[in-house]
Amino acid sequence: MATFEEQLKSLESVVERLEKGDLPLEESLALFEQGVALSESCKKELDAAEGRVQVLLQRGRKMEAEDLTLSEDE
């Protein structure tokens, strides 16, 4: 399976080829389909990464809050 970076480069390549506008219709449609699939795959990976970051941030806040809690004796 391709990495996120590889998929993103492929998507950029597809967009560049489509933007030129000199492709036959069938080839343009095939590239468009490929681009949509790559875009969806990249979005899923970004969403998963964002979820992981949110979990880490929440854990960090909880740990920080615990570390900053002072007892009444102090």
PDB file of N, CA, C and O in Angstrom:
ATOM      1  N   MET A   1       0.841  -1.186   0.000  1.00  0.00           N
ATOM      2  CA  MET A   1       0.000   0.000   0.000  1.00  0.00           C
ATOM      3  C   MET A   1       0.883   1.245   0.000  1.00  0.00           C
ATOM      4  O   MET A   1       1.896   1.298   0.698  1.00  0.00           O
ATOM      5  N   ALA A   2       0.500   2.222  -0.771  1.00  0.00           N
ATOM      6  CA  ALA A   2       1.272   3.450  -0.893  1.00  0.00           C
ATOM      7  C   ALA A   2       1.145   4.296   0.374  1.00  0.00           C
ATOM      8  O   ALA A   2       0.120   4.273   1.056  1.00  0.00           O
ATOM      9  N   THR A   3       2.200   5.037   0.668  1.00  0.00           N
ATOM     10  CA  THR A   3       2.161   5.934   1.819  1.00  0.00           C
ATOM     11  C   THR A   3       1.303   7.153   1.485  1.00  0.00           C
ATOM     12  O   THR A   3       0.949   7.387   0.329  1.00  0.00           O
ATOM     13  N   PHE A   4       0.983   7.910   2.504  1.00  0.00           N
ATOM     14  CA  PHE A   4       0.201   9.127   2.310  1.00  0.00           C
ATOM     15  C   PHE A   4       0.908  10.061   1.337  1.00  0.00           C
ATOM     16  O   PHE A   4       0.284  10.626   0.439  1.00  0.00           O
ATOM     17  N   GLU A   5       2.204  10.217   1.521  1.00  0.00           N
ATOM     18  CA  GLU A   5       2.976  11.124   0.674  1.00  0.00           C
ATOM     19  C   GLU A   5       2.970  10.665  -0.783  1.00  0.00           C
ATOM     20  O   GLU A   5       2.863  11.485  -1.695  1.00  0.00           O
ATOM     21  N   GLU A   6       3.082   9.358  -0.999  1.00  0.00           N
ATOM     22  CA  GLU A   6       3.044   8.820  -2.367  1.00  0.00           C
ATOM     23  C   GLU A   6       1.675   9.046  -3.003  1.00  0.00           C
ATOM     24  O   GLU A   6       1.575   9.404  -4.177  1.00  0.00           O
ATOM     25  N   GLN A   7       0.633   8.834  -2.220  1.00  0.00           N
ATOM     26  CA  GLN A   7      -0.722   9.048  -2.728  1.00  0.00           C
ATOM     27  C   GLN A   7      -0.945  10.525  -3.064  1.00  0.00           C
ATOM     28  O   GLN A   7      -1.576  10.854  -4.069  1.00  0.00           O
ATOM     29  N   LEU A   8      -0.425  11.401  -2.219  1.00  0.00           N
ATOM     30  CA  LEU A   8      -0.579  12.834  -2.461  1.00  0.00           C
ATOM     31  C   LEU A   8       0.154  13.258  -3.732  1.00  0.00           C
ATOM     32  O   LEU A   8      -0.366  14.062  -4.506  1.00  0.00           O
ATOM     33  N   LYS A   9       1.355  12.725  -3.952  1.00  0.00           N
ATOM     34  CA  LYS A   9       2.099  13.019  -5.183  1.00  0.00           C
ATOM     35  C   LYS A   9       1.348  12.512  -6.407  1.00  0.00           C
ATOM     36  O   LYS A   9       1.296  13.189  -7.433  1.00  0.00           O
ATOM     37  N   SER A  10       0.772  11.330  -6.298  1.00  0.00           N
ATOM     38  CA  SER A  10      -0.018  10.782  -7.406  1.00  0.00           C
ATOM     39  C   SER A  10      -1.225  11.667  -7.692  1.00  0.00           C
ATOM     40  O   SER A  10      -1.558  11.922  -8.849  1.00  0.00           O
ATOM     41  N   LEU A  11      -1.873  12.130  -6.635  1.00  0.00           N
ATOM     42  CA  LEU A  11      -3.025  13.012  -6.799  1.00  0.00           C
ATOM     43  C   LEU A  11      -2.610  14.318  -7.478  1.00  0.00           C
ATOM     44  O   LEU A  11      -3.311  14.807  -8.364  1.00  0.00           O
ATOM     45  N   GLU A  12      -1.489  14.873  -7.071  1.00  0.00           N
ATOM     46  CA  GLU A  12      -0.983  16.100  -7.690  1.00  0.00           C
ATOM     47  C   GLU A  12      -0.699  15.883  -9.166  1.00  0.00           C
ATOM     48  O   GLU A  12      -0.982  16.752  -9.991  1.00  0.00           O
ATOM     49  N   SER A  13      -0.145  14.732  -9.501  1.00  0.00           N
ATOM     50  CA  SER A  13       0.141  14.397 -10.890  1.00  0.00           C
ATOM     51  C   SER A  13      -1.143  14.293 -11.708  1.00  0.00           C
ATOM     52  O   SER A  13      -1.209  14.778 -12.837  1.00  0.00           O
ATOM     53  N   VAL A  14      -2.148  13.665 -11.139  1.00  0.00           N
ATOM     54  CA  VAL A  14      -3.440  13.526 -11.821  1.00  0.00           C
ATOM     55  C   VAL A  14      -4.031  14.909 -12.084  1.00  0.00           C
ATOM     56  O   VAL A  14      -4.506  15.187 -13.185  1.00  0.00           O
ATOM     57  N   VAL A  15      -3.999  15.766 -11.077  1.00  0.00           N
ATOM     58  CA  VAL A  15      -4.556  17.116 -11.223  1.00  0.00           C
ATOM     59  C   VAL A  15      -3.811  17.886 -12.316  1.00  0.00           C
ATOM     60  O   VAL A  15      -4.434  18.546 -13.148  1.00  0.00           O
ATOM     61  N   GLU A  16      -2.492  17.801 -12.313  1.00  0.00           N
ATOM     62  CA  GLU A  16      -1.703  18.491 -13.338  1.00  0.00           C
ATOM     63  C   GLU A  16      -2.077  18.021 -14.741  1.00  0.00           C
ATOM     64  O   GLU A  16      -2.240  18.831 -15.653  1.00  0.00           O
ATOM     65  N   ARG A  17      -2.211  16.712 -14.904  1.00  0.00           N
ATOM     66  CA  ARG A  17      -2.563  16.173 -16.220  1.00  0.00           C
ATOM     67  C   ARG A  17      -3.959  16.613 -16.647  1.00  0.00           C
ATOM     68  O   ARG A  17      -4.183  16.928 -17.816  1.00  0.00           O
ATOM     69  N   LEU A  18      -4.891  16.636 -15.710  1.00  0.00           N
ATOM     70  CA  LEU A  18      -6.257  17.060 -16.036  1.00  0.00           C
ATOM     71  C   LEU A  18      -6.319  18.555 -16.355  1.00  0.00           C
ATOM     72  O   LEU A  18      -7.084  18.980 -17.220  1.00  0.00           O
ATOM     73  N   GLU A  19      -5.515  19.341 -15.655  1.00  0.00           N
ATOM     74  CA  GLU A  19      -5.520  20.787 -15.877  1.00  0.00           C
ATOM     75  C   GLU A  19      -5.011  21.166 -17.266  1.00  0.00           C
ATOM     76  O   GLU A  19      -5.391  22.205 -17.805  1.00  0.00           O
ATOM     77  N   LYS A  20      -4.169  20.343 -17.832  1.00  0.00           N
ATOM     78  CA  LYS A  20      -3.662  20.627 -19.179  1.00  0.00           C
ATOM     79  C   LYS A  20      -4.797  20.621 -20.203  1.00  0.00           C
ATOM     80  O   LYS A  20      -4.783  21.400 -21.156  1.00  0.00           O
ATOM     81  N   GLY A  21      -5.764  19.754 -20.005  1.00  0.00           N
ATOM     82  CA  GLY A  21      -6.941  19.724 -20.847  1.00  0.00           C
ATOM     83  C   GLY A  21      -6.740  19.158 -22.237  1.00  0.00           C
ATOM     84  O   GLY A  21      -7.594  19.359 -23.102  1.00  0.00           O
ATOM     85  N   ASP A  22      -5.655  18.466 -22.482  1.00  0.00           N
ATOM     86  CA  ASP A  22      -5.390  17.942 -23.829  1.00  0.00           C
ATOM     87  C   ASP A  22      -5.587  16.429 -23.929  1.00  0.00           C
ATOM     88  O   ASP A  22      -5.082  15.800 -24.859  1.00  0.00           O
ATOM     89  N   LEU A  23      -6.313  15.846 -22.985  1.00  0.00           N
ATOM     90  CA  LEU A  23      -6.530  14.399 -22.965  1.00  0.00           C
ATOM     91  C   LEU A  23      -7.862  14.043 -23.614  1.00  0.00           C
ATOM     92  O   LEU A  23      -8.804  14.834 -23.580  1.00  0.00           O
ATOM     93  N   PRO A  24      -7.939  12.869 -24.195  1.00  0.00           N
ATOM     94  CA  PRO A  24      -9.242  12.399 -24.696  1.00  0.00           C
ATOM     95  C   PRO A  24     -10.221  12.232 -23.529  1.00  0.00           C
ATOM     96  O   PRO A  24      -9.805  12.056 -22.383  1.00  0.00           O
ATOM     97  N   LEU A  25     -11.494  12.289 -23.823  1.00  0.00           N
ATOM     98  CA  LEU A  25     -12.530  12.232 -22.796  1.00  0.00           C
ATOM     99  C   LEU A  25     -12.402  10.999 -21.906  1.00  0.00           C
ATOM    100  O   LEU A  25     -12.445  11.111 -20.681  1.00  0.00           O
ATOM    101  N   GLU A  26     -12.245   9.826 -22.517  1.00  0.00           N
ATOM    102  CA  GLU A  26     -12.168   8.587 -21.724  1.00  0.00           C
ATOM    103  C   GLU A  26     -10.976   8.607 -20.772  1.00  0.00           C
ATOM    104  O   GLU A  26     -11.093   8.186 -19.621  1.00  0.00           O
ATOM    105  N   GLU A  27      -9.850   9.088 -21.238  1.00  0.00           N
ATOM    106  CA  GLU A  27      -8.664   9.159 -20.380  1.00  0.00           C
ATOM    107  C   GLU A  27      -8.877  10.177 -19.258  1.00  0.00           C
ATOM    108  O   GLU A  27      -8.456   9.954 -18.123  1.00  0.00           O
ATOM    109  N   SER A  28      -9.529  11.286 -19.581  1.00  0.00           N
ATOM    110  CA  SER A  28      -9.838  12.291 -18.556  1.00  0.00           C
ATOM    111  C   SER A  28     -10.751  11.715 -17.485  1.00  0.00           C
ATOM    112  O   SER A  28     -10.542  11.943 -16.294  1.00  0.00           O
ATOM    113  N   LEU A  29     -11.758  10.972 -17.909  1.00  0.00           N
ATOM    114  CA  LEU A  29     -12.672  10.360 -16.937  1.00  0.00           C
ATOM    115  C   LEU A  29     -11.951   9.343 -16.053  1.00  0.00           C
ATOM    116  O   LEU A  29     -12.175   9.295 -14.844  1.00  0.00           O
ATOM    117  N   ALA A  30     -11.095   8.539 -16.658  1.00  0.00           N
ATOM    118  CA  ALA A  30     -10.340   7.544 -15.880  1.00  0.00           C
ATOM    119  C   ALA A  30      -9.430   8.233 -14.870  1.00  0.00           C
ATOM    120  O   ALA A  30      -9.325   7.800 -13.723  1.00  0.00           O
ATOM    121  N   LEU A  31      -8.774   9.305 -15.302  1.00  0.00           N
ATOM    122  CA  LEU A  31      -7.910  10.045 -14.383  1.00  0.00           C
ATOM    123  C   LEU A  31      -8.724  10.706 -13.279  1.00  0.00           C
ATOM    124  O   LEU A  31      -8.303  10.735 -12.123  1.00  0.00           O
ATOM    125  N   PHE A  32      -9.885  11.233 -13.635  1.00  0.00           N
ATOM    126  CA  PHE A  32     -10.743  11.851 -12.636  1.00  0.00           C
ATOM    127  C   PHE A  32     -11.158  10.828 -11.579  1.00  0.00           C
ATOM    128  O   PHE A  32     -11.128  11.120 -10.383  1.00  0.00           O
ATOM    129  N   GLU A  33     -11.541   9.641 -12.018  1.00  0.00           N
ATOM    130  CA  GLU A  33     -11.894   8.565 -11.072  1.00  0.00           C
ATOM    131  C   GLU A  33     -10.725   8.226 -10.161  1.00  0.00           C
ATOM    132  O   GLU A  33     -10.885   8.057  -8.952  1.00  0.00           O
ATOM    133  N   GLN A  34      -9.549   8.131 -10.765  1.00  0.00           N
ATOM    134  CA  GLN A  34      -8.349   7.837  -9.984  1.00  0.00           C
ATOM    135  C   GLN A  34      -8.102   8.952  -8.966  1.00  0.00           C
ATOM    136  O   GLN A  34      -7.755   8.685  -7.816  1.00  0.00           O
ATOM    137  N   GLY A  35      -8.283  10.193  -9.393  1.00  0.00           N
ATOM    138  CA  GLY A  35      -8.087  11.329  -8.499  1.00  0.00           C
ATOM    139  C   GLY A  35      -9.061  11.325  -7.342  1.00  0.00           C
ATOM    140  O   GLY A  35      -8.679  11.616  -6.209  1.00  0.00           O
ATOM    141  N   VAL A  36     -10.320  11.000  -7.613  1.00  0.00           N
ATOM    142  CA  VAL A  36     -11.324  10.934  -6.546  1.00  0.00           C
ATOM    143  C   VAL A  36     -10.943   9.853  -5.537  1.00  0.00           C
ATOM    144  O   VAL A  36     -11.033  10.071  -4.329  1.00  0.00           O
ATOM    145  N   ALA A  37     -10.523   8.702  -6.024  1.00  0.00           N
ATOM    146  CA  ALA A  37     -10.132   7.608  -5.125  1.00  0.00           C
ATOM    147  C   ALA A  37      -8.922   8.007  -4.279  1.00  0.00           C
ATOM    148  O   ALA A  37      -8.888   7.742  -3.077  1.00  0.00           O
ATOM    149  N   LEU A  38      -7.938   8.639  -4.904  1.00  0.00           N
ATOM    150  CA  LEU A  38      -6.756   9.089  -4.164  1.00  0.00           C
ATOM    151  C   LEU A  38      -7.131  10.144  -3.127  1.00  0.00           C
ATOM    152  O   LEU A  38      -6.626  10.124  -2.005  1.00  0.00           O
ATOM    153  N   SER A  39      -8.013  11.061  -3.503  1.00  0.00           N
ATOM    154  CA  SER A  39      -8.451  12.110  -2.593  1.00  0.00           C
ATOM    155  C   SER A  39      -9.159  11.514  -1.383  1.00  0.00           C
ATOM    156  O   SER A  39      -8.910  11.928  -0.251  1.00  0.00           O
ATOM    157  N   GLU A  40     -10.034  10.553  -1.615  1.00  0.00           N
ATOM    158  CA  GLU A  40     -10.753   9.904  -0.509  1.00  0.00           C
ATOM    159  C   GLU A  40      -9.796   9.160   0.418  1.00  0.00           C
ATOM    160  O   GLU A  40      -9.946   9.193   1.639  1.00  0.00           O
ATOM    161  N   SER A  41      -8.818   8.495  -0.172  1.00  0.00           N
ATOM    162  CA  SER A  41      -7.847   7.758   0.624  1.00  0.00           C
ATOM    163  C   SER A  41      -7.011   8.710   1.482  1.00  0.00           C
ATOM    164  O   SER A  41      -6.769   8.447   2.660  1.00  0.00           O
ATOM    165  N   CYS A  42      -6.575   9.809   0.881  1.00  0.00           N
ATOM    166  CA  CYS A  42      -5.792  10.801   1.629  1.00  0.00           C
ATOM    167  C   CYS A  42      -6.631  11.406   2.753  1.00  0.00           C
ATOM    168  O   CYS A  42      -6.128  11.606   3.858  1.00  0.00           O
ATOM    169  N   LYS A  43      -7.889  11.695   2.484  1.00  0.00           N
ATOM    170  CA  LYS A  43      -8.769  12.275   3.504  1.00  0.00           C
ATOM    171  C   LYS A  43      -8.942  11.310   4.674  1.00  0.00           C
ATOM    172  O   LYS A  43      -8.933  11.730   5.831  1.00  0.00           O
ATOM    173  N   LYS A  44      -9.100  10.026   4.380  1.00  0.00           N
ATOM    174  CA  LYS A  44      -9.253   9.042   5.456  1.00  0.00           C
ATOM    175  C   LYS A  44      -8.002   9.023   6.333  1.00  0.00           C
ATOM    176  O   LYS A  44      -8.099   8.973   7.559  1.00  0.00           O
ATOM    177  N   GLU A  45      -6.832   9.063   5.701  1.00  0.00           N
ATOM    178  CA  GLU A  45      -5.594   9.047   6.479  1.00  0.00           C
ATOM    179  C   GLU A  45      -5.454  10.315   7.311  1.00  0.00           C
ATOM    180  O   GLU A  45      -5.026  10.257   8.464  1.00  0.00           O
ATOM    181  N   LEU A  46      -5.811  11.462   6.733  1.00  0.00           N
ATOM    182  CA  LEU A  46      -5.751  12.713   7.482  1.00  0.00           C
ATOM    183  C   LEU A  46      -6.722  12.711   8.655  1.00  0.00           C
ATOM    184  O   LEU A  46      -6.382  13.168   9.747  1.00  0.00           O
ATOM    185  N   ASP A  47      -7.923  12.201   8.434  1.00  0.00           N
ATOM    186  CA  ASP A  47      -8.913  12.110   9.513  1.00  0.00           C
ATOM    187  C   ASP A  47      -8.408  11.212  10.640  1.00  0.00           C
ATOM    188  O   ASP A  47      -8.576  11.530  11.817  1.00  0.00           O
ATOM    189  N   ALA A  48      -7.788  10.086  10.273  1.00  0.00           N
ATOM    190  CA  ALA A  48      -7.255   9.170  11.286  1.00  0.00           C
ATOM    191  C   ALA A  48      -6.119   9.839  12.064  1.00  0.00           C
ATOM    192  O   ALA A  48      -6.033   9.701  13.284  1.00  0.00           O
ATOM    193  N   ALA A  49      -5.257  10.555  11.362  1.00  0.00           N
ATOM    194  CA  ALA A  49      -4.157  11.253  12.021  1.00  0.00           C
ATOM    195  C   ALA A  49      -4.684  12.337  12.950  1.00  0.00           C
ATOM    196  O   ALA A  49      -4.171  12.515  14.054  1.00  0.00           O
ATOM    197  N   GLU A  50      -5.708  13.061  12.504  1.00  0.00           N
ATOM    198  CA  GLU A  50      -6.303  14.095  13.344  1.00  0.00           C
ATOM    199  C   GLU A  50      -6.898  13.483  14.609  1.00  0.00           C
ATOM    200  O   GLU A  50      -6.772  14.049  15.695  1.00  0.00           O
ATOM    201  N   GLY A  51      -7.541  12.334  14.469  1.00  0.00           N
ATOM    202  CA  GLY A  51      -8.092  11.647  15.627  1.00  0.00           C
ATOM    203  C   GLY A  51      -7.018  11.247  16.618  1.00  0.00           C
ATOM    204  O   GLY A  51      -7.193  11.382  17.829  1.00  0.00           O
ATOM    205  N   ARG A  52      -5.912  10.756  16.100  1.00  0.00           N
ATOM    206  CA  ARG A  52      -4.802  10.366  16.975  1.00  0.00           C
ATOM    207  C   ARG A  52      -4.237  11.577  17.708  1.00  0.00           C
ATOM    208  O   ARG A  52      -3.922  11.497  18.895  1.00  0.00           O
ATOM    209  N   VAL A  53      -4.110  12.701  16.999  1.00  0.00           N
ATOM    210  CA  VAL A  53      -3.597  13.925  17.620  1.00  0.00           C
ATOM    211  C   VAL A  53      -4.542  14.385  18.730  1.00  0.00           C
ATOM    212  O   VAL A  53      -4.092  14.781  19.805  1.00  0.00           O
ATOM    213  N   GLN A  54      -5.848  14.332  18.470  1.00  0.00           N
ATOM    214  CA  GLN A  54      -6.825  14.740  19.483  1.00  0.00           C
ATOM    215  C   GLN A  54      -6.705  13.873  20.741  1.00  0.00           C
ATOM    216  O   GLN A  54      -6.760  14.384  21.859  1.00  0.00           O
ATOM    217  N   VAL A  55      -6.544  12.571  20.552  1.00  0.00           N
ATOM    218  CA  VAL A  55      -6.394  11.670  21.702  1.00  0.00           C
ATOM    219  C   VAL A  55      -5.137  12.026  22.481  1.00  0.00           C
ATOM    220  O   VAL A  55      -5.165  12.086  23.710  1.00  0.00           O
ATOM    221  N   LEU A  56      -4.043  12.261  21.779  1.00  0.00           N
ATOM    222  CA  LEU A  56      -2.796  12.610  22.457  1.00  0.00           C
ATOM    223  C   LEU A  56      -2.914  13.928  23.199  1.00  0.00           C
ATOM    224  O   LEU A  56      -2.405  14.062  24.312  1.00  0.00           O
ATOM    225  N   LEU A  57      -3.585  14.908  22.591  1.00  0.00           N
ATOM    226  CA  LEU A  57      -3.768  16.191  23.260  1.00  0.00           C
ATOM    227  C   LEU A  57      -4.624  16.041  24.506  1.00  0.00           C
ATOM    228  O   LEU A  57      -4.336  16.653  25.535  1.00  0.00           O
ATOM    229  N   GLN A  58      -5.674  15.231  24.425  1.00  0.00           N
ATOM    230  CA  GLN A  58      -6.530  15.012  25.595  1.00  0.00           C
ATOM    231  C   GLN A  58      -5.760  14.315  26.703  1.00  0.00           C
ATOM    232  O   GLN A  58      -5.889  14.665  27.876  1.00  0.00           O
ATOM    233  N   ARG A  59      -4.969  13.339  26.331  1.00  0.00           N
ATOM    234  CA  ARG A  59      -4.156  12.645  27.342  1.00  0.00           C
ATOM    235  C   ARG A  59      -3.175  13.613  27.975  1.00  0.00           C
ATOM    236  O   ARG A  59      -2.963  13.596  29.188  1.00  0.00           O
ATOM    237  N   GLY A  60      -2.579  14.456  27.148  1.00  0.00           N
ATOM    238  CA  GLY A  60      -1.615  15.429  27.648  1.00  0.00           C
ATOM    239  C   GLY A  60      -2.251  16.400  28.626  1.00  0.00           C
ATOM    240  O   GLY A  60      -1.650  16.739  29.646  1.00  0.00           O
ATOM    241  N   ARG A  61      -3.463  16.851  28.324  1.00  0.00           N
ATOM    242  CA  ARG A  61      -4.160  17.774  29.224  1.00  0.00           C
ATOM    243  C   ARG A  61      -4.474  17.099  30.546  1.00  0.00           C
ATOM    244  O   ARG A  61      -4.340  17.707  31.607  1.00  0.00           O
ATOM    245  N   LYS A  62      -4.890  15.844  30.483  1.00  0.00           N
ATOM    246  CA  LYS A  62      -5.216  15.120  31.717  1.00  0.00           C
ATOM    247  C   LYS A  62      -3.964  14.947  32.556  1.00  0.00           C
ATOM    248  O   LYS A  62      -3.995  15.141  33.772  1.00  0.00           O
ATOM    249  N   MET A  63      -2.863  14.584  31.915  1.00  0.00           N
ATOM    250  CA  MET A  63      -1.611  14.402  32.644  1.00  0.00           C
ATOM    251  C   MET A  63      -1.145  15.728  33.221  1.00  0.00           C
ATOM    252  O   MET A  63      -0.669  15.782  34.355  1.00  0.00           O
ATOM    253  N   GLU A  64      -1.278  16.787  32.453  1.00  0.00           N
ATOM    254  CA  GLU A  64      -0.865  18.097  32.925  1.00  0.00           C
ATOM    255  C   GLU A  64      -1.725  18.516  34.115  1.00  0.00           C
ATOM    256  O   GLU A  64      -1.208  19.026  35.109  1.00  0.00           O
ATOM    257  N   ALA A  65      -3.013  18.302  34.015  1.00  0.00           N
ATOM    258  CA  ALA A  65      -3.902  18.664  35.114  1.00  0.00           C
ATOM    259  C   ALA A  65      -3.550  17.881  36.372  1.00  0.00           C
ATOM    260  O   ALA A  65      -3.584  18.436  37.470  1.00  0.00           O
ATOM    261  N   GLU A  66      -3.216  16.613  36.231  1.00  0.00           N
ATOM    262  CA  GLU A  66      -2.834  15.818  37.387  1.00  0.00           C
ATOM    263  C   GLU A  66      -1.527  16.322  37.980  1.00  0.00           C
ATOM    264  O   GLU A  66      -1.376  16.375  39.200  1.00  0.00           O
ATOM    265  N   ASP A  67      -0.587  16.692  37.126  1.00  0.00           N
ATOM    266  CA  ASP A  67       0.704  17.152  37.608  1.00  0.00           C
ATOM    267  C   ASP A  67       0.595  18.501  38.330  1.00  0.00           C
ATOM    268  O   ASP A  67       1.389  18.796  39.223  1.00  0.00           O
ATOM    269  N   LEU A  68      -0.381  19.309  37.945  1.00  0.00           N
ATOM    270  CA  LEU A  68      -0.509  20.634  38.525  1.00  0.00           C
ATOM    271  C   LEU A  68      -1.411  20.683  39.754  1.00  0.00           C
ATOM    272  O   LEU A  68      -1.505  21.721  40.410  1.00  0.00           O
ATOM    273  N   THR A  69      -2.067  19.583  40.069  1.00  0.00           N
ATOM    274  CA  THR A  69      -2.952  19.543  41.220  1.00  0.00           C
ATOM    275  C   THR A  69      -2.131  19.547  42.495  1.00  0.00           C
ATOM    276  O   THR A  69      -1.258  18.700  42.686  1.00  0.00           O
ATOM    277  N   LEU A  70      -2.412  20.490  43.355  1.00  0.00           N
ATOM    278  CA  LEU A  70      -1.684  20.615  44.636  1.00  0.00           C
ATOM    279  C   LEU A  70      -2.576  20.121  45.760  1.00  0.00           C
ATOM    280  O   LEU A  70      -3.792  20.313  45.747  1.00  0.00           O
ATOM    281  N   SER A  71      -1.951  19.486  46.724  1.00  0.00           N
ATOM    282  CA  SER A  71      -2.741  19.043  47.884  1.00  0.00           C
ATOM    283  C   SER A  71      -2.963  20.243  48.798  1.00  0.00           C
ATOM    284  O   SER A  71      -2.268  21.252  48.678  1.00  0.00           O
ATOM    285  N   GLU A  72      -3.927  20.139  49.709  1.00  0.00           N
ATOM    286  CA  GLU A  72      -4.262  21.245  50.612  1.00  0.00           C
ATOM    287  C   GLU A  72      -3.163  21.505  51.618  1.00  0.00           C
ATOM    288  O   GLU A  72      -3.104  22.599  52.180  1.00  0.00           O
ATOM    289  N   ASP A  73      -2.281  20.535  51.869  1.00  0.00           N
ATOM    290  CA  ASP A  73      -1.191  20.676  52.836  1.00  0.00           C
ATOM    291  C   ASP A  73      -0.118  21.630  52.328  1.00  0.00           C
ATOM    292  O   ASP A  73       0.633  22.190  53.127  1.00  0.00           O
ATOM    293  N   GLU A  74      -0.033  21.822  51.034  1.00  0.00           N
ATOM    294  CA  GLU A  74       1.052  22.650  50.483  1.00  0.00           C
ATOM    295  C   GLU A  74       0.729  24.078  50.454  1.00  0.00           C
ATOM    296  O   GLU A  74       1.547  24.887  50.017  1.00  0.00           O
TER     297      GLU A  74
END
